[in-house]
Amino acid sequence: MKKAQGSLEYSAMVALALVIILITVFWFGEGVVPKAIKSTEQNQLLAYQDNVETKVQYLKTSEKWDTLKTQIISCSNGQCEFNGETKEIDDSTFTYSDTLENASLNSSS
């Protein structure tokens, strides 16, 4: 009877270990953590889009939009240039070149 009891306890421990491993894989692989990261990224994108739309509306009401919308915004090598000004950006691999009007339309879609 002792061998059977030991074998049963051993099987229960192995089953518990497998359940813990499966829960861990779900938690970090497809579950809560990746969904939270994706949700945070989506919220940041929505905030960025709202910010762009607010700035475009401001430029339209101040009648500066018509002169600025045809200006080229160009980004490469960690810098963006627009309207004669150059600003540093965090992503040195990001490249982009288009009019401000098209850039604002792309951020809204």
Helices and strands as residue ranges (DSSP letters): H 2-25, I 26-30, H 32-61, H 65-68, E 72-76, E 79-82, E 85-88, E 96-99, H 100-108
